[in-house]
Amino acid sequence: MAALGVATYQKEAAPASDLISQREAYSQFQEVRVKRWVESGLITPQRNGSAKNSKRYYSRAELMAINQAERLNTIIHR
């Protein structure tokens, strides 16, 4: 939870440093899960340009928050 607090503060203080690449997001939070979160509308990737093939970036704080919520939900509904 402390790491989530730090990430949230960092997002507010320096939004650009909160963004991680799609590759990093997949590595840290598993590709299948990130794709599911995007399809569910829980997170929205940002593009670094207007081209359709521009790199996608994700908010580390948002990813961490969703990850924590899923973990807590799993613990509560055991």
mmCIF file of the N, C-alpha and C atoms, coordinates in Angstrom:
data_MODEL
# 
_entry.id   MODEL 
# 
loop_
_atom_site.group_PDB 
_atom_site.id 
_atom_site.type_symbol 
_atom_site.label_atom_id 
_atom_site.label_alt_id 
_atom_site.label_comp_id 
_atom_site.label_asym_id 
_atom_site.label_entity_id 
_atom_site.label_seq_id 
_atom_site.pdbx_PDB_ins_code 
_atom_site.Cartn_x 
_atom_site.Cartn_y 
_atom_site.Cartn_z 
_atom_site.occupancy 
_atom_site.B_iso_or_equiv 
_atom_site.pdbx_formal_charge 
_atom_site.auth_seq_id 
_atom_site.auth_comp_id 
_atom_site.auth_asym_id 
_atom_site.auth_atom_id 
_atom_site.pdbx_PDB_model_num 
ATOM 1   N N  . MET A 1 1  ? 0.822   -1.186  0.000   1.00 0.00 ? 1  MET A N  1 
ATOM 2   C CA . MET A 1 1  ? 0.000   0.000   0.000   1.00 0.00 ? 1  MET A CA 1 
ATOM 3   C C  . MET A 1 1  ? 0.868   1.253   0.000   1.00 0.00 ? 1  MET A C  1 
ATOM 4   N N  . ALA A 1 2  ? 2.001   1.184   0.668   1.00 0.00 ? 2  ALA A N  1 
ATOM 5   C CA . ALA A 1 2  ? 2.898   2.339   0.685   1.00 0.00 ? 2  ALA A CA 1 
ATOM 6   C C  . ALA A 1 2  ? 3.389   2.654   -0.723  1.00 0.00 ? 2  ALA A C  1 
ATOM 7   N N  . ALA A 1 3  ? 3.709   1.613   -1.485  1.00 0.00 ? 3  ALA A N  1 
ATOM 8   C CA . ALA A 1 3  ? 4.170   1.821   -2.858  1.00 0.00 ? 3  ALA A CA 1 
ATOM 9   C C  . ALA A 1 3  ? 3.080   2.465   -3.704  1.00 0.00 ? 3  ALA A C  1 
ATOM 10  N N  . LEU A 1 4  ? 1.836   2.097   -3.460  1.00 0.00 ? 4  LEU A N  1 
ATOM 11  C CA . LEU A 1 4  ? 0.723   2.699   -4.175  1.00 0.00 ? 4  LEU A CA 1 
ATOM 12  C C  . LEU A 1 4  ? 0.605   4.176   -3.821  1.00 0.00 ? 4  LEU A C  1 
ATOM 13  N N  . GLY A 1 5  ? 0.786   4.504   -2.550  1.00 0.00 ? 5  GLY A N  1 
ATOM 14  C CA . GLY A 1 5  ? 0.745   5.900   -2.125  1.00 0.00 ? 5  GLY A CA 1 
ATOM 15  C C  . GLY A 1 5  ? 1.825   6.723   -2.792  1.00 0.00 ? 5  GLY A C  1 
ATOM 16  N N  . VAL A 1 6  ? 3.022   6.172   -2.879  1.00 0.00 ? 6  VAL A N  1 
ATOM 17  C CA . VAL A 1 6  ? 4.129   6.861   -3.537  1.00 0.00 ? 6  VAL A CA 1 
ATOM 18  C C  . VAL A 1 6  ? 3.829   7.050   -5.014  1.00 0.00 ? 6  VAL A C  1 
ATOM 19  N N  . ALA A 1 7  ? 3.307   6.034   -5.658  1.00 0.00 ? 7  ALA A N  1 
ATOM 20  C CA . ALA A 1 7  ? 2.987   6.119   -7.090  1.00 0.00 ? 7  ALA A CA 1 
ATOM 21  C C  . ALA A 1 7  ? 1.898   7.156   -7.345  1.00 0.00 ? 7  ALA A C  1 
ATOM 22  N N  . THR A 1 8  ? 0.915   7.206   -6.472  1.00 0.00 ? 8  THR A N  1 
ATOM 23  C CA . THR A 1 8  ? -0.162  8.185   -6.626  1.00 0.00 ? 8  THR A CA 1 
ATOM 24  C C  . THR A 1 8  ? 0.376   9.600   -6.464  1.00 0.00 ? 8  THR A C  1 
ATOM 25  N N  . TYR A 1 9  ? 1.235   9.797   -5.476  1.00 0.00 ? 9  TYR A N  1 
ATOM 26  C CA . TYR A 1 9  ? 1.854   11.112  -5.288  1.00 0.00 ? 9  TYR A CA 1 
ATOM 27  C C  . TYR A 1 9  ? 2.691   11.489  -6.499  1.00 0.00 ? 9  TYR A C  1 
ATOM 28  N N  . GLN A 1 10 ? 3.459   10.541  -6.996  1.00 0.00 ? 10 GLN A N  1 
ATOM 29  C CA . GLN A 1 10 ? 4.304   10.799  -8.162  1.00 0.00 ? 10 GLN A CA 1 
ATOM 30  C C  . GLN A 1 10 ? 3.456   11.161  -9.377  1.00 0.00 ? 10 GLN A C  1 
ATOM 31  N N  . LYS A 1 11 ? 2.298   10.529  -9.525  1.00 0.00 ? 11 LYS A N  1 
ATOM 32  C CA . LYS A 1 11 ? 1.411   10.829  -10.644 1.00 0.00 ? 11 LYS A CA 1 
ATOM 33  C C  . LYS A 1 11 ? 0.934   12.274  -10.582 1.00 0.00 ? 11 LYS A C  1 
ATOM 34  N N  . GLU A 1 12 ? 0.630   12.739  -9.376  1.00 0.00 ? 12 GLU A N  1 
ATOM 35  C CA . GLU A 1 12 ? 0.159   14.108  -9.210  1.00 0.00 ? 12 GLU A CA 1 
ATOM 36  C C  . GLU A 1 12 ? 1.289   15.118  -9.344  1.00 0.00 ? 12 GLU A C  1 
ATOM 37  N N  . ALA A 1 13 ? 2.459   14.800  -8.790  1.00 0.00 ? 13 ALA A N  1 
ATOM 38  C CA . ALA A 1 13 ? 3.574   15.742  -8.783  1.00 0.00 ? 13 ALA A CA 1 
ATOM 39  C C  . ALA A 1 13 ? 4.266   15.828  -10.143 1.00 0.00 ? 13 ALA A C  1 
ATOM 40  N N  . ALA A 1 14 ? 4.447   14.693  -10.795 1.00 0.00 ? 14 ALA A N  1 
ATOM 41  C CA . ALA A 1 14 ? 5.149   14.654  -12.081 1.00 0.00 ? 14 ALA A CA 1 
ATOM 42  C C  . ALA A 1 14 ? 4.470   13.632  -12.977 1.00 0.00 ? 14 ALA A C  1 
ATOM 43  N N  . PRO A 1 15 ? 3.383   14.017  -13.623 1.00 0.00 ? 15 PRO A N  1 
ATOM 44  C CA . PRO A 1 15 ? 2.593   13.063  -14.417 1.00 0.00 ? 15 PRO A CA 1 
ATOM 45  C C  . PRO A 1 15 ? 3.394   12.294  -15.473 1.00 0.00 ? 15 PRO A C  1 
ATOM 46  N N  . ALA A 1 16 ? 4.364   12.935  -16.093 1.00 0.00 ? 16 ALA A N  1 
ATOM 47  C CA . ALA A 1 16 ? 5.133   12.253  -17.145 1.00 0.00 ? 16 ALA A CA 1 
ATOM 48  C C  . ALA A 1 16 ? 5.955   11.099  -16.587 1.00 0.00 ? 16 ALA A C  1 
ATOM 49  N N  . SER A 1 17 ? 6.418   11.217  -15.359 1.00 0.00 ? 17 SER A N  1 
ATOM 50  C CA . SER A 1 17 ? 7.243   10.145  -14.789 1.00 0.00 ? 17 SER A CA 1 
ATOM 51  C C  . SER A 1 17 ? 6.401   8.967   -14.301 1.00 0.00 ? 17 SER A C  1 
ATOM 52  N N  . ASP A 1 18 ? 5.088   9.141   -14.264 1.00 0.00 ? 18 ASP A N  1 
ATOM 53  C CA . ASP A 1 18 ? 4.186   8.065   -13.853 1.00 0.00 ? 18 ASP A CA 1 
ATOM 54  C C  . ASP A 1 18 ? 3.936   7.081   -14.990 1.00 0.00 ? 18 ASP A C  1 
ATOM 55  N N  . LEU A 1 19 ? 4.153   7.501   -16.216 1.00 0.00 ? 19 LEU A N  1 
ATOM 56  C CA . LEU A 1 19 ? 3.835   6.670   -17.371 1.00 0.00 ? 19 LEU A CA 1 
ATOM 57  C C  . LEU A 1 19 ? 4.895   5.604   -17.614 1.00 0.00 ? 19 LEU A C  1 
ATOM 58  N N  . ILE A 1 20 ? 4.417   4.393   -17.901 1.00 0.00 ? 20 ILE A N  1 
ATOM 59  C CA . ILE A 1 20 ? 5.321   3.308   -18.276 1.00 0.00 ? 20 ILE A CA 1 
ATOM 60  C C  . ILE A 1 20 ? 4.862   2.759   -19.618 1.00 0.00 ? 20 ILE A C  1 
ATOM 61  N N  . SER A 1 21 ? 5.785   2.194   -20.363 1.00 0.00 ? 21 SER A N  1 
ATOM 62  C CA . SER A 1 21 ? 5.466   1.670   -21.685 1.00 0.00 ? 21 SER A CA 1 
ATOM 63  C C  . SER A 1 21 ? 4.582   0.431   -21.569 1.00 0.00 ? 21 SER A C  1 
ATOM 64  N N  . GLN A 1 22 ? 3.963   0.083   -22.663 1.00 0.00 ? 22 GLN A N  1 
ATOM 65  C CA . GLN A 1 22 ? 3.130   -1.116  -22.695 1.00 0.00 ? 22 GLN A CA 1 
ATOM 66  C C  . GLN A 1 22 ? 3.958   -2.343  -22.356 1.00 0.00 ? 22 GLN A C  1 
ATOM 67  N N  . ARG A 1 23 ? 5.177   -2.397  -22.861 1.00 0.00 ? 23 ARG A N  1 
ATOM 68  C CA . ARG A 1 23 ? 6.054   -3.531  -22.583 1.00 0.00 ? 23 ARG A CA 1 
ATOM 69  C C  . ARG A 1 23 ? 6.328   -3.659  -21.080 1.00 0.00 ? 23 ARG A C  1 
ATOM 70  N N  . GLU A 1 24 ? 6.605   -2.521  -20.429 1.00 0.00 ? 24 GLU A N  1 
ATOM 71  C CA . GLU A 1 24 ? 6.840   -2.543  -18.985 1.00 0.00 ? 24 GLU A CA 1 
ATOM 72  C C  . GLU A 1 24 ? 5.579   -2.964  -18.235 1.00 0.00 ? 24 GLU A C  1 
ATOM 73  N N  . ALA A 1 25 ? 4.431   -2.444  -18.661 1.00 0.00 ? 25 ALA A N  1 
ATOM 74  C CA . ALA A 1 25 ? 3.163   -2.797  -18.013 1.00 0.00 ? 25 ALA A CA 1 
ATOM 75  C C  . ALA A 1 25 ? 2.907   -4.297  -18.114 1.00 0.00 ? 25 ALA A C  1 
ATOM 76  N N  . TYR A 1 26 ? 3.119   -4.847  -19.308 1.00 0.00 ? 26 TYR A N  1 
ATOM 77  C CA . TYR A 1 26 ? 2.927   -6.289  -19.496 1.00 0.00 ? 26 TYR A CA 1 
ATOM 78  C C  . TYR A 1 26 ? 3.898   -7.085  -18.631 1.00 0.00 ? 26 TYR A C  1 
ATOM 79  N N  . SER A 1 27 ? 5.112   -6.616  -18.526 1.00 0.00 ? 27 SER A N  1 
ATOM 80  C CA . SER A 1 27 ? 6.130   -7.308  -17.736 1.00 0.00 ? 27 SER A CA 1 
ATOM 81  C C  . SER A 1 27 ? 5.796   -7.285  -16.240 1.00 0.00 ? 27 SER A C  1 
ATOM 82  N N  . GLN A 1 28 ? 5.373   -6.134  -15.754 1.00 0.00 ? 28 GLN A N  1 
ATOM 83  C CA . GLN A 1 28 ? 5.133   -5.980  -14.318 1.00 0.00 ? 28 GLN A CA 1 
ATOM 84  C C  . GLN A 1 28 ? 3.782   -6.534  -13.854 1.00 0.00 ? 28 GLN A C  1 
ATOM 85  N N  . PHE A 1 29 ? 2.770   -6.467  -14.728 1.00 0.00 ? 29 PHE A N  1 
ATOM 86  C CA . PHE A 1 29 ? 1.419   -6.825  -14.303 1.00 0.00 ? 29 PHE A CA 1 
ATOM 87  C C  . PHE A 1 29 ? 0.784   -7.951  -15.124 1.00 0.00 ? 29 PHE A C  1 
ATOM 88  N N  . GLN A 1 30 ? 1.513   -8.584  -15.981 1.00 0.00 ? 30 GLN A N  1 
ATOM 89  C CA . GLN A 1 30 ? 1.084   -9.681  -16.851 1.00 0.00 ? 30 GLN A CA 1 
ATOM 90  C C  . GLN A 1 30 ? 0.208   -9.164  -18.000 1.00 0.00 ? 30 GLN A C  1 
ATOM 91  N N  . GLU A 1 31 ? 0.589   -9.543  -19.185 1.00 0.00 ? 31 GLU A N  1 
ATOM 92  C CA . GLU A 1 31 ? -0.072  -9.078  -20.403 1.00 0.00 ? 31 GLU A CA 1 
ATOM 93  C C  . GLU A 1 31 ? -1.572  -9.354  -20.398 1.00 0.00 ? 31 GLU A C  1 
ATOM 94  N N  . VAL A 1 32 ? -1.958  -10.552 -20.010 1.00 0.00 ? 32 VAL A N  1 
ATOM 95  C CA . VAL A 1 32 ? -3.369  -10.943 -20.028 1.00 0.00 ? 32 VAL A CA 1 
ATOM 96  C C  . VAL A 1 32 ? -4.189  -10.038 -19.114 1.00 0.00 ? 32 VAL A C  1 
ATOM 97  N N  . ARG A 1 33 ? -3.650  -9.735  -17.944 1.00 0.00 ? 33 ARG A N  1 
ATOM 98  C CA . ARG A 1 33 ? -4.380  -8.906  -16.988 1.00 0.00 ? 33 ARG A CA 1 
ATOM 99  C C  . ARG A 1 33 ? -4.520  -7.474  -17.494 1.00 0.00 ? 33 ARG A C  1 
ATOM 100 N N  . VAL A 1 34 ? -3.439  -6.903  -18.021 1.00 0.00 ? 34 VAL A N  1 
ATOM 101 C CA . VAL A 1 34 ? -3.485  -5.530  -18.532 1.00 0.00 ? 34 VAL A CA 1 
ATOM 102 C C  . VAL A 1 34 ? -4.501  -5.437  -19.675 1.00 0.00 ? 34 VAL A C  1 
ATOM 103 N N  . LYS A 1 35 ? -4.477  -6.403  -20.574 1.00 0.00 ? 35 LYS A N  1 
ATOM 104 C CA . LYS A 1 35 ? -5.437  -6.399  -21.683 1.00 0.00 ? 35 LYS A CA 1 
ATOM 105 C C  . LYS A 1 35 ? -6.869  -6.496  -21.164 1.00 0.00 ? 35 LYS A C  1 
ATOM 106 N N  . ARG A 1 36 ? -7.099  -7.312  -20.144 1.00 0.00 ? 36 ARG A N  1 
ATOM 107 C CA . ARG A 1 36 ? -8.436  -7.455  -19.564 1.00 0.00 ? 36 ARG A CA 1 
ATOM 108 C C  . ARG A 1 36 ? -8.885  -6.137  -18.927 1.00 0.00 ? 36 ARG A C  1 
ATOM 109 N N  . TRP A 1 37 ? -7.983  -5.455  -18.233 1.00 0.00 ? 37 TRP A N  1 
ATOM 110 C CA . TRP A 1 37 ? -8.314  -4.176  -17.603 1.00 0.00 ? 37 TRP A CA 1 
ATOM 111 C C  . TRP A 1 37 ? -8.673  -3.128  -18.660 1.00 0.00 ? 37 TRP A C  1 
ATOM 112 N N  . VAL A 1 38 ? -7.947  -3.137  -19.777 1.00 0.00 ? 38 VAL A N  1 
ATOM 113 C CA . VAL A 1 38 ? -8.242  -2.185  -20.858 1.00 0.00 ? 38 VAL A CA 1 
ATOM 114 C C  . VAL A 1 38 ? -9.608  -2.499  -21.462 1.00 0.00 ? 38 VAL A C  1 
ATOM 115 N N  . GLU A 1 39 ? -9.864  -3.769  -21.754 1.00 0.00 ? 39 GLU A N  1 
ATOM 116 C CA . GLU A 1 39 ? -11.151 -4.175  -22.338 1.00 0.00 ? 39 GLU A CA 1 
ATOM 117 C C  . GLU A 1 39 ? -12.318 -3.875  -21.405 1.00 0.00 ? 39 GLU A C  1 
ATOM 118 N N  . SER A 1 40 ? -12.075 -3.959  -20.090 1.00 0.00 ? 40 SER A N  1 
ATOM 119 C CA . SER A 1 40 ? -13.114 -3.676  -19.100 1.00 0.00 ? 40 SER A CA 1 
ATOM 120 C C  . SER A 1 40 ? -13.313 -2.187  -18.880 1.00 0.00 ? 40 SER A C  1 
ATOM 121 N N  . GLY A 1 41 ? -12.424 -1.382  -19.417 1.00 0.00 ? 41 GLY A N  1 
ATOM 122 C CA . GLY A 1 41 ? -12.521 0.061   -19.245 1.00 0.00 ? 41 GLY A CA 1 
ATOM 123 C C  . GLY A 1 41 ? -11.973 0.564   -17.922 1.00 0.00 ? 41 GLY A C  1 
ATOM 124 N N  . LEU A 1 42 ? -11.230 -0.288  -17.222 1.00 0.00 ? 42 LEU A N  1 
ATOM 125 C CA . LEU A 1 42 ? -10.655 0.120   -15.942 1.00 0.00 ? 42 LEU A CA 1 
ATOM 126 C C  . LEU A 1 42 ? -9.469  1.063   -16.120 1.00 0.00 ? 42 LEU A C  1 
ATOM 127 N N  . ILE A 1 43 ? -8.749  0.909   -17.216 1.00 0.00 ? 43 ILE A N  1 
ATOM 128 C CA . ILE A 1 43 ? -7.636  1.797   -17.533 1.00 0.00 ? 43 ILE A CA 1 
ATOM 129 C C  . ILE A 1 43 ? -7.693  2.146   -19.010 1.00 0.00 ? 43 ILE A C  1 
ATOM 130 N N  . THR A 1 44 ? -7.103  3.268   -19.339 1.00 0.00 ? 44 THR A N  1 
ATOM 131 C CA . THR A 1 44 ? -7.051  3.707   -20.725 1.00 0.00 ? 44 THR A CA 1 
ATOM 132 C C  . THR A 1 44 ? -5.616  4.061   -21.065 1.00 0.00 ? 44 THR A C  1 
ATOM 133 N N  . PRO A 1 45 ? -5.017  3.349   -22.008 1.00 0.00 ? 45 PRO A N  1 
ATOM 134 C CA . PRO A 1 45 ? -3.645  3.684   -22.387 1.00 0.00 ? 45 PRO A CA 1 
ATOM 135 C C  . PRO A 1 45 ? -3.601  5.017   -23.120 1.00 0.00 ? 45 PRO A C  1 
ATOM 136 N N  . GLN A 1 46 ? -2.464  5.670   -23.032 1.00 0.00 ? 46 GLN A N  1 
ATOM 137 C CA . GLN A 1 46 ? -2.244  6.927   -23.741 1.00 0.00 ? 46 GLN A CA 1 
ATOM 138 C C  . GLN A 1 46 ? -1.262  6.673   -24.869 1.00 0.00 ? 46 GLN A C  1 
ATOM 139 N N  . ARG A 1 47 ? -1.440  7.367   -25.949 1.00 0.00 ? 47 ARG A N  1 
ATOM 140 C CA . ARG A 1 47 ? -0.523  7.233   -27.083 1.00 0.00 ? 47 ARG A CA 1 
ATOM 141 C C  . ARG A 1 47 ? 0.452   8.402   -27.084 1.00 0.00 ? 47 ARG A C  1 
ATOM 142 N N  . ASN A 1 48 ? 1.673   8.126   -27.535 1.00 0.00 ? 48 ASN A N  1 
ATOM 143 C CA . ASN A 1 48 ? 2.727   9.132   -27.584 1.00 0.00 ? 48 ASN A CA 1 
ATOM 144 C C  . ASN A 1 48 ? 2.764   9.830   -28.938 1.00 0.00 ? 48 ASN A C  1 
ATOM 145 N N  . GLY A 1 49 ? 1.691   9.850   -29.646 1.00 0.00 ? 49 GLY A N  1 
ATOM 146 C CA . GLY A 1 49 ? 1.610   10.469  -30.955 1.00 0.00 ? 49 GLY A CA 1 
ATOM 147 C C  . GLY A 1 49 ? 0.240   10.246  -31.538 1.00 0.00 ? 49 GLY A C  1 
ATOM 148 N N  . SER A 1 50 ? 0.029   10.784  -32.723 1.00 0.00 ? 50 SER A N  1 
ATOM 149 C CA . SER A 1 50 ? -1.291  10.655  -33.326 1.00 0.00 ? 50 SER A CA 1 
ATOM 150 C C  . SER A 1 50 ? -1.398  9.470   -34.282 1.00 0.00 ? 50 SER A C  1 
ATOM 151 N N  . ALA A 1 51 ? -0.270  8.866   -34.619 1.00 0.00 ? 51 ALA A N  1 
ATOM 152 C CA . ALA A 1 51 ? -0.286  7.715   -35.522 1.00 0.00 ? 51 ALA A CA 1 
ATOM 153 C C  . ALA A 1 51 ? -0.913  6.504   -34.835 1.00 0.00 ? 51 ALA A C  1 
ATOM 154 N N  . LYS A 1 52 ? -1.546  5.666   -35.630 1.00 0.00 ? 52 LYS A N  1 
ATOM 155 C CA . LYS A 1 52 ? -2.218  4.487   -35.084 1.00 0.00 ? 52 LYS A CA 1 
ATOM 156 C C  . LYS A 1 52 ? -1.235  3.517   -34.421 1.00 0.00 ? 52 LYS A C  1 
ATOM 157 N N  . ASN A 1 53 ? 0.004   3.515   -34.888 1.00 0.00 ? 53 ASN A N  1 
ATOM 158 C CA . ASN A 1 53 ? 0.994   2.594   -34.320 1.00 0.00 ? 53 ASN A CA 1 
ATOM 159 C C  . ASN A 1 53 ? 1.926   3.272   -33.315 1.00 0.00 ? 53 ASN A C  1 
ATOM 160 N N  . SER A 1 54 ? 1.533   4.426   -32.774 1.00 0.00 ? 54 SER A N  1 
ATOM 161 C CA . SER A 1 54 ? 2.327   5.100   -31.745 1.00 0.00 ? 54 SER A CA 1 
ATOM 162 C C  . SER A 1 54 ? 2.375   4.237   -30.488 1.00 0.00 ? 54 SER A C  1 
ATOM 163 N N  . LYS A 1 55 ? 3.457   4.384   -29.732 1.00 0.00 ? 55 LYS A N  1 
ATOM 164 C CA . LYS A 1 55 ? 3.614   3.609   -28.504 1.00 0.00 ? 55 LYS A CA 1 
ATOM 165 C C  . LYS A 1 55 ? 2.501   3.926   -27.515 1.00 0.00 ? 55 LYS A C  1 
ATOM 166 N N  . ARG A 1 56 ? 2.087   2.902   -26.786 1.00 0.00 ? 56 ARG A N  1 
ATOM 167 C CA . ARG A 1 56 ? 1.075   3.063   -25.743 1.00 0.00 ? 56 ARG A CA 1 
ATOM 168 C C  . ARG A 1 56 ? 1.770   3.148   -24.389 1.00 0.00 ? 56 ARG A C  1 
ATOM 169 N N  . TYR A 1 57 ? 1.247   4.017   -23.550 1.00 0.00 ? 57 TYR A N  1 
ATOM 170 C CA . TYR A 1 57 ? 1.767   4.191   -22.193 1.00 0.00 ? 57 TYR A CA 1 
ATOM 171 C C  . TYR A 1 57 ? 0.623   4.062   -21.203 1.00 0.00 ? 57 TYR A C  1 
ATOM 172 N N  . TYR A 1 58 ? 0.961   3.581   -20.007 1.00 0.00 ? 58 TYR A N  1 
ATOM 173 C CA . TYR A 1 58 ? -0.019  3.377   -18.951 1.00 0.00 ? 58 TYR A CA 1 
ATOM 174 C C  . TYR A 1 58 ? 0.441   4.092   -17.694 1.00 0.00 ? 58 TYR A C  1 
ATOM 175 N N  . SER A 1 59 ? -0.521  4.502   -16.884 1.00 0.00 ? 59 SER A N  1 
ATOM 176 C CA . SER A 1 59 ? -0.222  5.115   -15.597 1.00 0.00 ? 59 SER A CA 1 
ATOM 177 C C  . SER A 1 59 ? 0.157   4.007   -14.614 1.00 0.00 ? 59 SER A C  1 
ATOM 178 N N  . ARG A 1 60 ? 1.355   4.098   -14.061 1.00 0.00 ? 60 ARG A N  1 
ATOM 179 C CA . ARG A 1 60 ? 1.807   3.102   -13.088 1.00 0.00 ? 60 ARG A CA 1 
ATOM 180 C C  . ARG A 1 60 ? 0.884   3.116   -11.865 1.00 0.00 ? 60 ARG A C  1 
ATOM 181 N N  . ALA A 1 61 ? 0.464   4.303   -11.424 1.00 0.00 ? 61 ALA A N  1 
ATOM 182 C CA . ALA A 1 61 ? -0.407  4.405   -10.248 1.00 0.00 ? 61 ALA A CA 1 
ATOM 183 C C  . ALA A 1 61 ? -1.750  3.714   -10.496 1.00 0.00 ? 61 ALA A C  1 
ATOM 184 N N  . GLU A 1 62 ? -2.317  3.890   -11.685 1.00 0.00 ? 62 GLU A N  1 
ATOM 185 C CA . GLU A 1 62 ? -3.589  3.236   -12.003 1.00 0.00 ? 62 GLU A CA 1 
ATOM 186 C C  . GLU A 1 62 ? -3.433  1.721   -12.044 1.00 0.00 ? 62 GLU A C  1 
ATOM 187 N N  . LEU A 1 63 ? -2.361  1.252   -12.649 1.00 0.00 ? 63 LEU A N  1 
ATOM 188 C CA . LEU A 1 63 ? -2.116  -0.192  -12.708 1.00 0.00 ? 63 LEU A CA 1 
ATOM 189 C C  . LEU A 1 63 ? -1.950  -0.772  -11.308 1.00 0.00 ? 63 LEU A C  1 
ATOM 190 N N  . MET A 1 64 ? -1.207  -0.075  -10.464 1.00 0.00 ? 64 MET A N  1 
ATOM 191 C CA . MET A 1 64 ? -0.995  -0.552  -9.097  1.00 0.00 ? 64 MET A CA 1 
ATOM 192 C C  . MET A 1 64 ? -2.301  -0.562  -8.313  1.00 0.00 ? 64 MET A C  1 
ATOM 193 N N  . ALA A 1 65 ? -3.145  0.453   -8.514  1.00 0.00 ? 65 ALA A N  1 
ATOM 194 C CA . ALA A 1 65 ? -4.420  0.519   -7.797  1.00 0.00 ? 65 ALA A CA 1 
ATOM 195 C C  . ALA A 1 65 ? -5.338  -0.634  -8.197  1.00 0.00 ? 65 ALA A C  1 
ATOM 196 N N  . ILE A 1 66 ? -5.419  -0.910  -9.491  1.00 0.00 ? 66 ILE A N  1 
ATOM 197 C CA . ILE A 1 66 ? -6.268  -2.021  -9.957  1.00 0.00 ? 66 ILE A CA 1 
ATOM 198 C C  . ILE A 1 66 ? -5.720  -3.350  -9.462  1.00 0.00 ? 66 ILE A C  1 
ATOM 199 N N  . ASN A 1 67 ? -4.419  -3.502  -9.495  1.00 0.00 ? 67 ASN A N  1 
ATOM 200 C CA . ASN A 1 67 ? -3.783  -4.716  -9.008  1.00 0.00 ? 67 ASN A CA 1 
ATOM 201 C C  . ASN A 1 67 ? -4.110  -4.940  -7.525  1.00 0.00 ? 67 ASN A C  1 
ATOM 202 N N  . GLN A 1 68 ? -3.986  -3.881  -6.719  1.00 0.00 ? 68 GLN A N  1 
ATOM 203 C CA . GLN A 1 68 ? -4.295  -3.982  -5.283  1.00 0.00 ? 68 GLN A CA 1 
ATOM 204 C C  . GLN A 1 68 ? -5.772  -4.320  -5.071  1.00 0.00 ? 68 GLN A C  1 
ATOM 205 N N  . ALA A 1 69 ? -6.644  -3.683  -5.851  1.00 0.00 ? 69 ALA A N  1 
ATOM 206 C CA . ALA A 1 69 ? -8.075  -3.948  -5.715  1.00 0.00 ? 69 ALA A CA 1 
ATOM 207 C C  . ALA A 1 69 ? -8.394  -5.407  -6.015  1.00 0.00 ? 69 ALA A C  1 
ATOM 208 N N  . GLU A 1 70 ? -7.762  -5.956  -7.046  1.00 0.00 ? 70 GLU A N  1 
ATOM 209 C CA . GLU A 1 70 ? -7.993  -7.369  -7.371  1.00 0.00 ? 70 GLU A CA 1 
ATOM 210 C C  . GLU A 1 70 ? -7.488  -8.276  -6.261  1.00 0.00 ? 70 GLU A C  1 
ATOM 211 N N  . ARG A 1 71 ? -6.324  -7.948  -5.718  1.00 0.00 ? 71 ARG A N  1 
ATOM 212 C CA . ARG A 1 71 ? -5.773  -8.767  -4.628  1.00 0.00 ? 71 ARG A CA 1 
ATOM 213 C C  . ARG A 1 71 ? -6.673  -8.737  -3.414  1.00 0.00 ? 71 ARG A C  1 
ATOM 214 N N  . LEU A 1 72 ? -7.153  -7.544  -3.054  1.00 0.00 ? 72 LEU A N  1 
ATOM 215 C CA . LEU A 1 72 ? -8.057  -7.433  -1.906  1.00 0.00 ? 72 LEU A CA 1 
ATOM 216 C C  . LEU A 1 72 ? -9.363  -8.157  -2.160  1.00 0.00 ? 72 LEU A C  1 
ATOM 217 N N  . ASN A 1 73 ? -9.888  -8.052  -3.355  1.00 0.00 ? 73 ASN A N  1 
ATOM 218 C CA . ASN A 1 73 ? -11.129 -8.732  -3.720  1.00 0.00 ? 73 ASN A CA 1 
ATOM 219 C C  . ASN A 1 73 ? -10.956 -10.249 -3.593  1.00 0.00 ? 73 ASN A C  1 
ATOM 220 N N  . THR A 1 74 ? -9.806  -10.747 -3.987  1.00 0.00 ? 74 THR A N  1 
ATOM 221 C CA . THR A 1 74 ? -9.532  -12.172 -3.883  1.00 0.00 ? 74 THR A CA 1 
ATOM 222 C C  . THR A 1 74 ? -9.502  -12.614 -2.428  1.00 0.00 ? 74 THR A C  1 
ATOM 223 N N  . ILE A 1 75 ? -8.893  -11.806 -1.573  1.00 0.00 ? 75 ILE A N  1 
ATOM 224 C CA . ILE A 1 75 ? -8.802  -12.137 -0.147  1.00 0.00 ? 75 ILE A CA 1 
ATOM 225 C C  . ILE A 1 75 ? -10.188 -12.112 0.497   1.00 0.00 ? 75 ILE A C  1 
ATOM 226 N N  . ILE A 1 76 ? -10.980 -11.118 0.163   1.00 0.00 ? 76 ILE A N  1 
ATOM 227 C CA . ILE A 1 76 ? -12.312 -10.952 0.772   1.00 0.00 ? 76 ILE A CA 1 
ATOM 228 C C  . ILE A 1 76 ? -13.251 -12.070 0.341   1.00 0.00 ? 76 ILE A C  1 
ATOM 229 N N  . HIS A 1 77 ? -13.173 -12.493 -0.905  1.00 0.00 ? 77 HIS A N  1 
ATOM 230 C CA . HIS A 1 77 ? -14.129 -13.477 -1.439  1.00 0.00 ? 77 HIS A CA 1 
ATOM 231 C C  . HIS A 1 77 ? -13.604 -14.906 -1.445  1.00 0.00 ? 77 HIS A C  1 
ATOM 232 N N  . ARG A 1 78 ? -12.722 -15.221 -0.580  1.00 0.00 ? 78 ARG A N  1 
ATOM 233 C CA . ARG A 1 78 ? -12.230 -16.601 -0.488  1.00 0.00 ? 78 ARG A CA 1 
ATOM 234 C C  . ARG A 1 78 ? -13.232 -17.499 0.116   1.00 0.00 ? 78 ARG A C  1 
# 
